[in-house]
Amino acid sequence: MITVELGYLIVKIILAVLAVLFIYGIKKNRLDKTEIIIYACVGISYHFAQALLEMTSFYTYYLYFAACCMAVVASSLFFHVILRVEHSKSVYFVYGLLFFKFFMYMLLYRVRVIVYSSDESIMWLINTQSFLVLLSDFLIVLILALRVSKWKLRFMQFA
Amino acid sequence: MEITFYAVCLILIAISVFIRTQEVKRRNESYYLRAYFDIFELPTLAERAIALEQWECRAYKQAYPNLHNTNSSPLTSKNVVSIHKSI
């Protein structure tokens, strides 16, 4: 089971790793413009999400995180269009993970906040959602790590 | 409230699919241009001539897909308007 404290600790570690990899990637010139845009959006949004977490209540908690996922995608699309930068495949993969996270948050919002009044009967769903959301975050950082390092996966190349 | 979130999500998915479609289209258009310039990096003149003929066939097929689909005769270097032949 993932406790709340452990979940926040994992998120903080993921954020720290993301920031370190992002700065390292820029310093070593290993990130394209498209990846700089998406990871800057992800990093800023996640840091703001953690900083403004106390403003949320039980009823707005999941909506808030779902909105953060959408904000990352929207801002990234906006900057890609404005700066006329072409997306790479890895960025679309990150979009997919963010959409997946969005639907997981909305699912739990619907089930936990609206349908059920107690957590006991849906503990398995809450744990599964936490695991999948953290796994998505981990995969986003893993893609950045692979891009920054010299290893490259085939799907991450430009088509 | 919830409906608004789903609507925004659908709009973003639609925008990203549209952008992806445009990018793929642009990339396909520039593919034949890149292939054309690659021909001139081949070492011998004979190889360049063969590669240019093949490029013209592929480019013709790409430029006129409907014409190519309705054309009963197979597409060869003989029935394609060729820069290579006119030189």
gemmi code that builds the backbone of each chain (N, CA, C; Angstrom):
import gemmi

chains = {
    "A": [
        ("MET", (0.830, -1.204, 0.000), (0.000, 0.000, 0.000), (0.871, 1.263, 0.000)),
        ("ILE", (0.461, 2.257, -0.783), (1.210, 3.518, -0.833), (0.548, 4.497, 0.136)),
        ("THR", (1.259, 4.834, 1.205), (0.705, 5.820, 2.152), (0.847, 7.222, 1.554)),
        ("VAL", (0.120, 8.180, 2.150), (0.143, 9.555, 1.645), (1.558, 10.137, 1.753)),
        ("GLU", (2.216, 9.888, 2.901), (3.566, 10.429, 3.130), (4.555, 9.853, 2.120)),
        ("LEU", (4.446, 8.522, 1.906), (5.347, 7.865, 0.957), (5.106, 8.391, -0.465)),
        ("GLY", (3.827, 8.581, -0.801), (3.469, 9.119, -2.121), (4.084, 10.486, -2.355)),
        ("TYR", (3.968, 11.373, -1.352), (4.536, 12.723, -1.493), (6.055, 12.671, -1.568)),
        ("LEU", (6.659, 11.744, -0.811), (8.121, 11.600, -0.852), (8.567, 11.166, -2.251)),
        ("ILE", (7.841, 10.202, -2.828), (8.183, 9.725, -4.176), (8.041, 10.857, -5.190)),
        ("VAL", (6.962, 11.631, -5.055), (6.742, 12.761, -5.982), (7.874, 13.774, -5.858)),
        ("LYS", (8.295, 14.050, -4.614), (9.389, 15.016, -4.419), (10.688, 14.514, -5.038)),
        ("ILE", (10.964, 13.224, -4.872), (12.182, 12.648, -5.465), (12.116, 12.745, -6.992)),
        ("ILE", (10.939, 12.396, -7.545), (10.759, 12.469, -9.008), (10.980, 13.901, -9.506)),
        ("LEU", (10.436, 14.876, -8.774), (10.595, 16.293, -9.156), (12.060, 16.718, -9.118)),
        ("ALA", (12.764, 16.289, -8.071), (14.185, 16.651, -7.937), (14.992, 16.037, -9.076)),
        ("VAL", (14.722, 14.760, -9.380), (15.440, 14.079, -10.467), (15.145, 14.762, -11.801)),
        ("LEU", (13.866, 15.120, -11.999), (13.453, 15.810, -13.234), (14.218, 17.123, -13.410)),
        ("ALA", (14.298, 17.901, -12.324), (14.986, 19.196, -12.389), (16.472, 19.004, -12.689)),
        ("VAL", (17.096, 18.025, -12.019), (18.534, 17.782, -12.218), (18.801, 17.343, -13.660)),
        ("LEU", (17.983, 16.388, -14.154), (18.182, 15.881, -15.522), (17.956, 16.976, -16.559)),
        ("PHE", (16.967, 17.822, -16.293), (16.648, 18.912, -17.234), (17.824, 19.887, -17.341)),
        ("ILE", (18.360, 20.302, -16.194), (19.489, 21.244, -16.196), (20.726, 20.595, -16.830)),
        ("TYR", (20.952, 19.319, -16.498), (22.096, 18.593, -17.056), (21.965, 18.471, -18.578)),
        ("GLY", (20.750, 18.146, -19.040), (20.493, 18.003, -20.481), (20.722, 19.299, -21.236)),
        ("ILE", (20.311, 20.407, -20.649), (20.509, 21.716, -21.305), (22.001, 22.065, -21.326)),
        ("LYS", (22.672, 21.796, -20.220), (24.110, 22.110, -20.149), (24.901, 21.318, -21.179)),
        ("LYS", (24.526, 20.052, -21.370), (25.255, 19.178, -22.303), (24.703, 19.250, -23.722)),
        ("ASN", (23.711, 20.086, -23.951), (23.096, 20.237, -25.287), (22.524, 18.935, -25.825)),
        ("ARG", (21.896, 18.152, -24.973), (21.361, 16.869, -25.418), (19.834, 16.901, -25.577)),
        ("LEU", (19.237, 18.037, -25.354), (17.781, 18.147, -25.495), (17.437, 19.015, -26.697)),
        ("ASP", (16.439, 18.545, -27.466), (15.943, 19.368, -28.579), (15.008, 20.435, -28.015)),
        ("LYS", (14.623, 21.366, -28.916), (13.696, 22.430, -28.491), (12.384, 21.846, -27.997)),
        ("THR", (11.889, 20.844, -28.726), (10.602, 20.235, -28.378), (10.633, 19.607, -26.978)),
        ("GLU", (11.758, 18.975, -26.645), (11.864, 18.352, -25.322), (12.065, 19.398, -24.226)),
        ("ILE", (12.797, 20.457, -24.553), (12.964, 21.541, -23.573), (11.599, 22.126, -23.220)),
        ("ILE", (10.755, 22.333, -24.249), (9.430, 22.922, -24.007), (8.600, 22.009, -23.107)),
        ("ILE", (8.486, 20.736, -23.470), (7.595, 19.848, -22.713), (8.099, 19.653, -21.279)),
        ("TYR", (9.409, 19.477, -21.111), (9.897, 19.223, -19.745), (9.906, 20.495, -18.900)),
        ("ALA", (10.077, 21.645, -19.537), (9.927, 22.908, -18.784), (8.484, 23.040, -18.292)),
        ("CYS", (7.536, 22.733, -19.176), (6.113, 22.797, -18.783), (5.811, 21.802, -17.671)),
        ("VAL", (6.321, 20.576, -17.825), (6.083, 19.538, -16.798), (6.682, 19.972, -15.466)),
        ("GLY", (7.934, 20.425, -15.488), (8.613, 20.815, -14.249), (7.920, 21.975, -13.551)),
        ("ILE", (7.611, 23.024, -14.308), (6.958, 24.206, -13.708), (5.589, 23.829, -13.146)),
        ("SER", (4.826, 23.089, -13.942), (3.469, 22.713, -13.504), (3.506, 21.836, -12.254)),
        ("TYR", (4.395, 20.865, -12.227), (4.466, 19.955, -11.072), (4.905, 20.706, -9.814)),
        ("HIS", (5.884, 21.620, -9.976), (6.350, 22.367, -8.813), (5.247, 23.284, -8.271)),
        ("PHE", (4.523, 23.932, -9.194), (3.402, 24.777, -8.753), (2.312, 23.933, -8.110)),
        ("ALA", (2.065, 22.756, -8.684), (1.023, 21.876, -8.141), (1.346, 21.493, -6.699)),
        ("GLN", (2.606, 21.187, -6.436), (2.999, 20.830, -5.072), (2.954, 22.043, -4.141)),
        ("ALA", (3.359, 23.212, -4.673), (3.395, 24.415, -3.834), (1.990, 24.891, -3.463)),
        ("LEU", (1.042, 24.741, -4.379), (-0.322, 25.234, -4.142), (-1.274, 24.140, -3.656)),
        ("LEU", (-0.709, 23.031, -3.221), (-1.530, 21.879, -2.812), (-2.452, 22.192, -1.634)),
        ("GLU", (-1.993, 23.063, -0.759), (-2.776, 23.359, 0.452), (-4.068, 24.115, 0.138)),
        ("MET", (-4.132, 24.719, -1.038), (-5.349, 25.443, -1.407), (-6.503, 24.507, -1.769)),
        ("THR", (-6.187, 23.230, -1.993), (-7.239, 22.308, -2.436), (-7.988, 21.731, -1.239)),
        ("SER", (-9.204, 21.281, -1.514), (-9.986, 20.591, -0.485), (-10.251, 19.168, -0.968)),
        ("PHE", (-10.996, 18.416, -0.195), (-11.306, 17.038, -0.581), (-12.037, 16.996, -1.924)),
        ("TYR", (-12.891, 17.965, -2.162), (-13.721, 17.959, -3.372), (-12.984, 18.459, -4.611)),
        ("THR", (-11.929, 19.240, -4.408), (-11.220, 19.803, -5.571), (-9.852, 19.169, -5.797)),
        ("TYR", (-9.439, 18.258, -4.919), (-8.095, 17.674, -4.954), (-7.801, 17.006, -6.305)),
        ("TYR", (-8.691, 16.095, -6.719), (-8.446, 15.334, -7.951), (-8.645, 16.200, -9.192)),
        ("LEU", (-9.608, 17.091, -9.117), (-9.823, 18.012, -10.252), (-8.600, 18.897, -10.459)),
        ("TYR", (-7.998, 19.307, -9.344), (-6.818, 20.172, -9.378), (-5.663, 19.481, -10.103)),
        ("PHE", (-5.413, 18.211, -9.755), (-4.313, 17.489, -10.404), (-4.639, 17.167, -11.864)),
        ("ALA", (-5.916, 16.875, -12.128), (-6.327, 16.640, -13.521), (-6.115, 17.912, -14.346)),
        ("ALA", (-6.458, 19.063, -13.747), (-6.266, 20.343, -14.435), (-4.780, 20.605, -14.691)),
        ("CYS", (-3.925, 20.200, -13.757), (-2.474, 20.377, -13.941), (-1.989, 19.590, -15.162)),
        ("CYS", (-2.481, 18.361, -15.303), (-2.087, 17.538, -16.456), (-2.501, 18.230, -17.753)),
        ("MET", (-3.723, 18.742, -17.770), (-4.214, 19.412, -18.975), (-3.440, 20.709, -19.229)),
        ("ALA", (-3.062, 21.394, -18.149), (-2.310, 22.649, -18.291), (-0.954, 22.384, -18.946)),
        ("VAL", (-0.325, 21.269, -18.580), (0.971, 20.932, -19.187), (0.806, 20.728, -20.686)),
        ("VAL", (-0.202, 19.923, -21.068), (-0.417, 19.632, -22.496), (-0.772, 20.925, -23.244)),
        ("ALA", (-1.679, 21.709, -22.670), (-2.126, 22.939, -23.339), (-0.970, 23.917, -23.514)),
        ("SER", (-0.174, 24.126, -22.456), (0.934, 25.083, -22.558), (1.996, 24.584, -23.529)),
        ("SER", (2.256, 23.275, -23.509), (3.243, 22.719, -24.437), (2.788, 22.882, -25.890)),
        ("LEU", (1.512, 22.566, -26.149), (0.983, 22.745, -27.510), (1.069, 24.207, -27.931)),
        ("PHE", (0.731, 25.090, -27.005), (0.765, 26.530, -27.280), (2.173, 26.969, -27.688)),
        ("PHE", (3.173, 26.592, -26.885), (4.550, 27.016, -27.179), (5.078, 26.365, -28.455)),
        ("HIS", (4.676, 25.102, -28.707), (5.101, 24.456, -29.959), (4.557, 25.212, -31.168)),
        ("VAL", (3.292, 25.623, -31.084), (2.665, 26.320, -32.210), (3.265, 27.722, -32.359)),
        ("ILE", (3.411, 28.434, -31.247), (3.925, 29.814, -31.302), (5.375, 29.845, -31.801)),
        ("LEU", (6.193, 28.927, -31.289), (7.615, 28.904, -31.669), (7.882, 28.083, -32.935)),
        ("ARG", (6.816, 27.498, -33.513), (6.909, 26.677, -34.725), (7.931, 25.554, -34.573)),
        ("VAL", (7.804, 24.839, -33.496), (8.693, 23.702, -33.231), (7.920, 22.422, -33.513)),
        ("GLU", (8.589, 21.491, -34.184), (7.930, 20.225, -34.511), (8.050, 19.258, -33.326)),
        ("HIS", (6.962, 18.558, -33.035), (6.985, 17.604, -31.917), (7.831, 16.392, -32.281)),
        ("SER", (8.510, 15.837, -31.283), (9.164, 14.551, -31.499), (8.236, 13.468, -30.958)),
        ("LYS", (8.537, 12.213, -31.308), (7.658, 11.118, -30.891), (7.612, 10.978, -29.374)),
        ("SER", (8.748, 11.225, -28.726), (8.787, 11.083, -27.261), (7.850, 12.082, -26.582)),
        ("VAL", (7.690, 13.259, -27.205), (6.795, 14.273, -26.635), (5.340, 13.804, -26.736)),
        ("TYR", (4.993, 13.166, -27.857), (3.633, 12.618, -27.975), (3.409, 11.499, -26.958)),
        ("PHE", (4.459, 10.760, -26.684), (4.352, 9.707, -25.662), (4.093, 10.326, -24.292)),
        ("VAL", (4.781, 11.443, -24.009), (4.559, 12.158, -22.740), (3.125, 12.698, -22.684)),
        ("TYR", (2.628, 13.222, -23.801), (1.224, 13.678, -23.864), (0.283, 12.524, -23.508)),
        ("GLY", (0.586, 11.363, -24.090), (-0.247, 10.177, -23.821), (-0.271, 9.846, -22.337)),
        ("LEU", (0.893, 9.899, -21.706), (0.972, 9.619, -20.262), (0.181, 10.656, -19.463)),
        ("LEU", (0.248, 11.914, -19.893), (-0.489, 12.975, -19.186), (-1.999, 12.809, -19.357)),
        ("PHE", (-2.430, 12.417, -20.547), (-3.864, 12.145, -20.754), (-4.308, 10.957, -19.894)),
        ("PHE", (-3.436, 9.955, -19.824), (-3.739, 8.787, -18.993), (-3.892, 9.193, -17.522)),
        ("LYS", (-2.954, 10.041, -17.062), (-3.040, 10.536, -15.676), (-4.335, 11.321, -15.451)),
        ("PHE", (-4.678, 12.144, -16.444), (-5.911, 12.935, -16.356), (-7.117, 12.018, -16.158)),
        ("PHE", (-7.207, 10.970, -16.965), (-8.370, 10.080, -16.870), (-8.359, 9.305, -15.543)),
        ("MET", (-7.172, 8.983, -15.044), (-7.118, 8.292, -13.738), (-7.615, 9.212, -12.624)),
        ("TYR", (-7.217, 10.479, -12.657), (-7.683, 11.439, -11.637), (-9.195, 11.648, -11.740)),
        ("MET", (-9.688, 11.766, -12.970), (-11.128, 11.999, -13.150), (-11.934, 10.779, -12.727)),
        ("LEU", (-11.373, 9.601, -12.976), (-12.051, 8.364, -12.549), (-12.178, 8.327, -11.028)),
        ("LEU", (-11.072, 8.645, -10.354), (-11.109, 8.603, -8.889), (-11.978, 9.725, -8.327)),
        ("TYR", (-11.997, 10.856, -9.007), (-12.881, 11.945, -8.574), (-14.338, 11.490, -8.639)),
        ("ARG", (-14.691, 10.859, -9.751), (-16.076, 10.394, -9.939), (-16.437, 9.341, -8.884)),
        ("VAL", (-15.524, 8.364, -8.692), (-15.842, 7.235, -7.802), (-15.749, 7.653, -6.331)),
        ("ARG", (-14.659, 8.303, -5.962), (-14.416, 8.564, -4.536), (-15.244, 9.742, -4.010)),
        ("VAL", (-15.303, 10.808, -4.791), (-15.945, 12.029, -4.284), (-17.458, 12.009, -4.511)),
        ("ILE", (-17.896, 11.469, -5.658), (-19.321, 11.579, -5.989), (-20.103, 10.303, -5.657)),
        ("VAL", (-19.562, 9.128, -6.039), (-20.343, 7.886, -5.878), (-20.268, 7.352, -4.449)),
        ("TYR", (-19.032, 7.168, -3.924), (-18.862, 6.558, -2.595), (-18.657, 7.634, -1.528)),
        ("SER", (-19.099, 7.304, -0.315), (-18.894, 8.239, 0.791), (-17.749, 7.798, 1.693)),
        ("SER", (-17.390, 6.496, 1.647), (-16.277, 6.014, 2.479), (-15.211, 5.375, 1.592)),
        ("ASP", (-13.973, 5.318, 2.123), (-12.841, 4.818, 1.333), (-12.640, 3.312, 1.442)),
        ("GLU", (-13.234, 2.666, 2.452), (-12.913, 1.265, 2.730), (-13.196, 0.355, 1.530)),
        ("SER", (-14.338, 0.564, 0.910), (-14.742, -0.344, -0.166), (-13.973, -0.096, -1.467)),
        ("ILE", (-13.329, 1.044, -1.595), (-12.614, 1.336, -2.859), (-11.116, 1.540, -2.623)),
        ("MET", (-10.624, 0.942, -1.540), (-9.191, 1.093, -1.223), (-8.318, 0.577, -2.354)),
        ("TRP", (-8.749, -0.555, -2.935), (-7.978, -1.154, -4.037), (-7.869, -0.189, -5.217)),
        ("LEU", (-8.959, 0.533, -5.486), (-8.959, 1.491, -6.609), (-8.037, 2.679, -6.322)),
        ("ILE", (-8.095, 3.161, -5.068), (-7.227, 4.299, -4.695), (-5.759, 3.907, -4.815)),
        ("ASN", (-5.432, 2.695, -4.345), (-4.045, 2.230, -4.414), (-3.600, 2.027, -5.857)),
        ("THR", (-4.474, 1.433, -6.658), (-4.132, 1.213, -8.076), (-3.911, 2.546, -8.780)),
        ("GLN", (-4.785, 3.499, -8.494), (-4.654, 4.830, -9.117), (-3.340, 5.481, -8.711)),
        ("SER", (-3.019, 5.412, -7.405), (-1.757, 6.010, -6.925), (-0.566, 5.372, -7.623)),
        ("PHE", (-0.605, 4.040, -7.723), (0.501, 3.319, -8.347), (0.651, 3.729, -9.814)),
        ("LEU", (-0.471, 3.770, -10.539), (-0.413, 4.089, -11.968), (0.035, 5.532, -12.221)),
        ("VAL", (-0.429, 6.444, -11.376), (-0.038, 7.852, -11.535), (1.457, 8.019, -11.266)),
        ("LEU", (1.941, 7.374, -10.207), (3.379, 7.460, -9.903), (4.203, 6.776, -10.986)),
        ("LEU", (3.673, 5.675, -11.523), (4.366, 4.982, -12.613), (4.454, 5.887, -13.857)),
        ("SER", (3.376, 6.610, -14.138), (3.388, 7.549, -15.279), (4.451, 8.621, -15.073)),
        ("ASP", (4.505, 9.175, -13.852), (5.526, 10.183, -13.548), (6.932, 9.607, -13.724)),
        ("PHE", (7.092, 8.369, -13.241), (8.390, 7.711, -13.353), (8.769, 7.520, -14.829)),
        ("LEU", (7.795, 7.135, -15.650), (8.064, 6.927, -17.081), (8.438, 8.244, -17.770)),
        ("ILE", (7.775, 9.332, -17.368), (8.103, 10.651, -17.945), (9.561, 11.000, -17.632)),
        ("VAL", (9.973, 10.760, -16.392), (11.360, 11.042, -16.000), (12.317, 10.083, -16.704)),
        ("LEU", (11.879, 8.830, -16.859), (12.727, 7.839, -17.529), (12.997, 8.236, -18.982)),
        ("ILE", (11.975, 8.740, -19.665), (12.146, 9.193, -21.062), (13.165, 10.337, -21.109)),
        ("LEU", (13.043, 11.266, -20.162), (14.006, 12.375, -20.110), (15.417, 11.847, -19.846)),
        ("ALA", (15.519, 10.880, -18.929), (16.833, 10.314, -18.598), (17.442, 9.632, -19.809)),
        ("LEU", (16.620, 8.909, -20.583), (17.135, 8.231, -21.774), (17.570, 9.230, -22.834)),
        ("ARG", (16.844, 10.345, -22.954), (17.207, 11.369, -23.929), (18.503, 12.081, -23.515)),
        ("VAL", (18.639, 12.302, -22.220), (19.832, 13.008, -21.733), (21.060, 12.102, -21.817)),
        ("SER", (20.872, 10.819, -21.479), (21.994, 9.887, -21.574), (22.208, 9.531, -23.044)),
        ("LYS", (23.182, 8.690, -23.303), (23.490, 8.369, -24.697), (22.612, 7.241, -25.238)),
        ("TRP", (21.861, 6.578, -24.353), (20.969, 5.512, -24.842), (19.783, 6.157, -25.509)),
        ("LYS", (19.365, 5.526, -26.614), (18.182, 6.044, -27.309), (17.289, 4.879, -27.713)),
        ("LEU", (16.002, 5.026, -27.456), (15.055, 4.012, -27.911), (14.566, 4.406, -29.295)),
        ("ARG", (14.147, 3.401, -30.061), (13.753, 3.670, -31.444), (12.553, 4.621, -31.521)),
        ("PHE", (11.570, 4.440, -30.636), (10.363, 5.264, -30.733), (10.633, 6.719, -30.363)),
        ("MET", (11.798, 6.994, -29.786), (12.092, 8.364, -29.367), (12.747, 9.190, -30.474)),
        ("GLN", (13.109, 8.534, -31.586), (13.727, 9.275, -32.678), (12.663, 10.054, -33.443)),
        ("PHE", (13.130, 11.023, -34.230), (12.201, 11.715, -35.117), (11.756, 10.740, -36.206)),
        ("ALA", (10.478, 10.806, -36.572), (9.964, 9.878, -37.598), (10.513, 10.258, -38.958)),
    ],
    "B": [
        ("MET", (-19.123, 21.104, -14.079), (-17.689, 21.234, -13.797), (-16.888, 20.084, -14.422)),
        ("GLU", (-17.355, 18.885, -14.136), (-16.656, 17.699, -14.641), (-16.716, 17.642, -16.175)),
        ("ILE", (-17.878, 17.997, -16.689), (-18.084, 18.006, -18.149), (-17.103, 18.975, -18.807)),
        ("THR", (-16.859, 20.116, -18.158), (-15.928, 21.111, -18.701), (-14.532, 20.516, -18.832)),
        ("PHE", (-14.119, 19.769, -17.813), (-12.799, 19.134, -17.838), (-12.690, 18.157, -19.003)),
        ("TYR", (-13.736, 17.342, -19.167), (-13.707, 16.369, -20.273), (-13.724, 17.086, -21.628)),
        ("ALA", (-14.467, 18.180, -21.706), (-14.530, 18.947, -22.963), (-13.147, 19.512, -23.296)),
        ("VAL", (-12.480, 20.081, -22.283), (-11.128, 20.633, -22.496), (-10.170, 19.526, -22.928)),
        ("CYS", (-10.288, 18.372, -22.295), (-9.432, 17.240, -22.631), (-9.651, 16.816, -24.082)),
        ("LEU", (-10.916, 16.705, -24.487), (-11.227, 16.318, -25.868), (-10.688, 17.342, -26.864)),
        ("ILE", (-10.817, 18.628, -26.517), (-10.303, 19.687, -27.400), (-8.781, 19.550, -27.546)),
        ("LEU", (-8.105, 19.306, -26.432), (-6.643, 19.166, -26.474), (-6.225, 17.940, -27.287)),
        ("ILE", (-6.966, 16.837, -27.127), (-6.661, 15.639, -27.918), (-6.851, 15.949, -29.404)),
        ("ALA", (-7.946, 16.637, -29.722), (-8.214, 16.990, -31.127), (-7.112, 17.889, -31.686)),
        ("ILE", (-6.677, 18.864, -30.885), (-5.618, 19.785, -31.348), (-4.314, 19.014, -31.571)),
        ("SER", (-3.965, 18.139, -30.621), (-2.703, 17.405, -30.774), (-2.753, 16.463, -31.972)),
        ("VAL", (-3.914, 15.824, -32.219), (-4.049, 14.957, -33.397), (-3.936, 15.786, -34.674)),
        ("PHE", (-4.567, 16.958, -34.684), (-4.489, 17.832, -35.858), (-3.045, 18.271, -36.125)),
        ("ILE", (-2.337, 18.670, -35.069), (-0.938, 19.106, -35.221), (-0.078, 17.946, -35.721)),
        ("ARG", (-0.320, 16.757, -35.154), (0.433, 15.570, -35.577), (0.199, 15.288, -37.071)),
        ("THR", (-1.053, 15.381, -37.492), (-1.397, 15.147, -38.900), (-0.661, 16.130, -39.808)),
        ("GLN", (-0.665, 17.405, -39.400), (0.014, 18.431, -40.195), (1.517, 18.169, -40.267)),
        ("GLU", (2.088, 17.761, -39.124), (3.538, 17.492, -39.094), (3.909, 16.314, -39.984)),
        ("VAL", (3.096, 15.255, -39.931), (3.373, 14.078, -40.760), (3.249, 14.438, -42.237)),
        ("LYS", (2.234, 15.243, -42.562), (2.029, 15.668, -43.957), (3.245, 16.470, -44.454)),
        ("ARG", (3.684, 17.398, -43.607), (4.831, 18.234, -43.977), (6.081, 17.370, -44.171)),
        ("ARG", (6.228, 16.384, -43.275), (7.399, 15.516, -43.347), (7.370, 14.663, -44.611)),
        ("ASN", (6.174, 14.168, -44.984), (6.051, 13.385, -46.210), (6.365, 14.221, -47.436)),
        ("GLU", (5.939, 15.464, -47.422), (6.214, 16.343, -48.565), (7.715, 16.583, -48.725)),
        ("SER", (8.398, 16.760, -47.623), (9.829, 17.054, -47.702), (10.671, 15.799, -47.907)),
        ("TYR", (10.043, 14.607, -47.742), (10.792, 13.350, -47.896), (11.384, 13.238, -49.301)),
        ("TYR", (10.565, 13.537, -50.334), (11.032, 13.401, -51.711), (12.077, 14.451, -52.050)),
        ("LEU", (11.984, 15.610, -51.425), (13.007, 16.640, -51.659), (14.353, 16.197, -51.084)),
        ("ARG", (14.295, 15.632, -49.885), (15.556, 15.156, -49.273), (16.159, 14.026, -50.097)),
        ("ALA", (15.292, 13.119, -50.573), (15.763, 11.986, -51.383), (16.399, 12.485, -52.680)),
        ("TYR", (15.852, 13.561, -53.240), (16.396, 14.135, -54.479), (17.833, 14.608, -54.258)),
        ("PHE", (18.060, 15.304, -53.168), (19.415, 15.811, -52.916), (20.387, 14.698, -52.512)),
        ("ASP", (19.841, 13.625, -51.947), (20.694, 12.473, -51.599), (21.261, 11.804, -52.851)),
        ("ILE", (20.500, 11.887, -53.955), (20.938, 11.249, -55.212), (22.306, 11.797, -55.639)),
        ("PHE", (22.506, 13.082, -55.437), (23.745, 13.715, -55.915), (24.965, 13.392, -55.050)),
        ("GLU", (24.724, 12.654, -53.997), (25.856, 12.217, -53.180), (26.351, 10.833, -53.601)),
        ("LEU", (25.643, 10.201, -54.549), (26.085, 8.885, -55.033), (27.388, 9.046, -55.826)),
        ("PRO", (28.249, 8.039, -55.774), (29.592, 8.231, -56.347), (29.633, 8.310, -57.872)),
        ("THR", (28.943, 7.379, -58.577), (29.098, 7.362, -60.050), (27.878, 7.961, -60.734)),
        ("LEU", (28.102, 8.337, -62.015), (27.023, 8.959, -62.794), (25.910, 7.949, -63.109)),
        ("ALA", (26.327, 6.700, -63.383), (25.342, 5.654, -63.702), (24.407, 5.408, -62.521)),
        ("GLU", (24.970, 5.367, -61.336), (24.158, 5.152, -60.133), (23.187, 6.311, -59.918)),
        ("ARG", (23.681, 7.505, -60.195), (22.836, 8.697, -60.057), (21.661, 8.648, -61.034)),
        ("ALA", (21.958, 8.207, -62.290), (20.903, 8.142, -63.310), (19.815, 7.153, -62.902)),
        ("ILE", (20.220, 5.980, -62.420), (19.240, 4.953, -61.996), (18.424, 5.484, -60.811)),
        ("ALA", (19.130, 6.086, -59.849), (18.446, 6.602, -58.647), (17.477, 7.729, -58.999)),
        ("LEU", (17.872, 8.547, -59.992), (16.999, 9.656, -60.403), (15.722, 9.138, -61.067)),
        ("GLU", (15.875, 8.102, -61.897), (14.693, 7.494, -62.527), (13.744, 6.922, -61.479)),
        ("GLN", (14.304, 6.223, -60.505), (13.477, 5.638, -59.435), (12.799, 6.739, -58.620)),
        ("TRP", (13.549, 7.801, -58.383), (12.988, 8.924, -57.612), (11.823, 9.559, -58.359)),
        ("GLU", (11.976, 9.691, -59.686), (10.903, 10.297, -60.486), (9.627, 9.456, -60.426)),
        ("CYS", (9.785, 8.142, -60.478), (8.615, 7.252, -60.391), (7.901, 7.425, -59.056)),
        ("ARG", (8.676, 7.437, -57.994), (8.083, 7.568, -56.646), (7.451, 8.951, -56.468)),
        ("ALA", (8.169, 9.978, -56.963), (7.649, 11.349, -56.827), (6.368, 11.541, -57.640)),
        ("TYR", (6.315, 10.884, -58.835), (5.109, 10.979, -59.679), (3.920, 10.330, -58.967)),
        ("LYS", (4.185, 9.189, -58.384), (3.138, 8.467, -57.644), (2.622, 9.304, -56.478)),
        ("GLN", (3.551, 9.987, -55.823), (3.181, 10.832, -54.672), (2.428, 12.091, -55.136)),
        ("ALA", (2.903, 12.654, -56.280), (2.309, 13.910, -56.749), (0.909, 13.706, -57.313)),
        ("TYR", (0.695, 12.570, -58.016), (-0.614, 12.306, -58.641), (-1.157, 10.961, -58.168)),
        ("PRO", (-1.557, 10.844, -56.936), (-2.006, 9.533, -56.435), (-3.276, 9.039, -57.138)),
        ("ASN", (-4.189, 9.949, -57.476), (-5.433, 9.530, -58.133), (-5.165, 9.028, -59.543)),
        ("LEU", (-4.318, 9.769, -60.231), (-3.942, 9.387, -61.592), (-3.243, 8.032, -61.585)),
        ("HIS", (-2.416, 7.853, -60.599), (-1.676, 6.599, -60.483), (-2.626, 5.447, -60.184)),
        ("ASN", (-3.612, 5.685, -59.333), (-4.539, 4.623, -58.955), (-5.436, 4.211, -60.121)),
        ("THR", (-5.834, 5.193, -60.953), (-6.732, 4.869, -62.060), (-5.984, 4.388, -63.304)),
        ("ASN", (-4.699, 4.625, -63.334), (-3.898, 4.218, -64.483), (-3.769, 2.690, -64.497)),
        ("SER", (-4.228, 2.074, -65.628), (-4.200, 0.606, -65.680), (-2.793, 0.081, -65.948)),
        ("SER", (-2.012, 0.864, -66.703), (-0.666, 0.384, -67.006), (0.241, 0.588, -65.797)),
        ("PRO", (1.167, -0.340, -65.581), (2.054, -0.185, -64.412), (2.961, 1.040, -64.557)),
        ("LEU", (3.291, 1.613, -63.447), (4.083, 2.846, -63.457), (5.565, 2.503, -63.611)),
        ("THR", (6.118, 2.879, -64.739), (7.552, 2.648, -64.964), (8.179, 3.963, -65.390)),
        ("SER", (9.479, 3.918, -65.593), (10.177, 5.134, -66.006), (9.772, 5.568, -67.418)),
        ("LYS", (9.128, 4.622, -68.192), (8.765, 4.963, -69.579), (7.515, 5.834, -69.656)),
        ("ASN", (6.567, 5.630, -68.766), (5.335, 6.411, -68.852), (5.244, 7.532, -67.814)),
        ("VAL", (6.357, 7.878, -67.235), (6.397, 9.015, -66.324), (7.130, 10.157, -67.021)),
        ("VAL", (6.573, 11.372, -66.932), (7.252, 12.527, -67.515), (8.566, 12.715, -66.766)),
        ("SER", (9.667, 12.597, -67.483), (10.952, 12.508, -66.803), (11.879, 13.662, -67.152)),
        ("ILE", (12.434, 14.243, -66.133), (13.483, 15.250, -66.345), (14.725, 14.544, -66.869)),
        ("HIS", (14.923, 13.356, -66.325), (16.114, 12.591, -66.672), (16.163, 12.276, -68.168)),
        ("LYS", (14.985, 11.904, -68.745), (14.952, 11.548, -70.167), (15.105, 12.787, -71.049)),
        ("SER", (14.603, 13.911, -70.579), (14.618, 15.117, -71.412), (16.009, 15.747, -71.471)),
        ("ILE", (16.870, 15.381, -70.558), (18.223, 15.981, -70.581), (19.090, 15.269, -71.622)),
    ],
}
model = gemmi.Model(1)
for chain_id, residues in chains.items():
    chain = gemmi.Chain(chain_id)
    for i, (resn, *xyz) in enumerate(residues, 1):
        res = gemmi.Residue()
        res.name, res.seqid = resn, gemmi.SeqId(i, " ")
        for name, pos in zip(("N", "CA", "C"), xyz):
            atom = gemmi.Atom()
            atom.name, atom.element = name, gemmi.Element(name[0])
            atom.pos, atom.b_iso = gemmi.Position(*pos), 0.0
            res.add_atom(atom)
        chain.add_residue(res)
    model.add_chain(chain)
structure = gemmi.Structure()
structure.add_model(model)
structure.setup_entities()
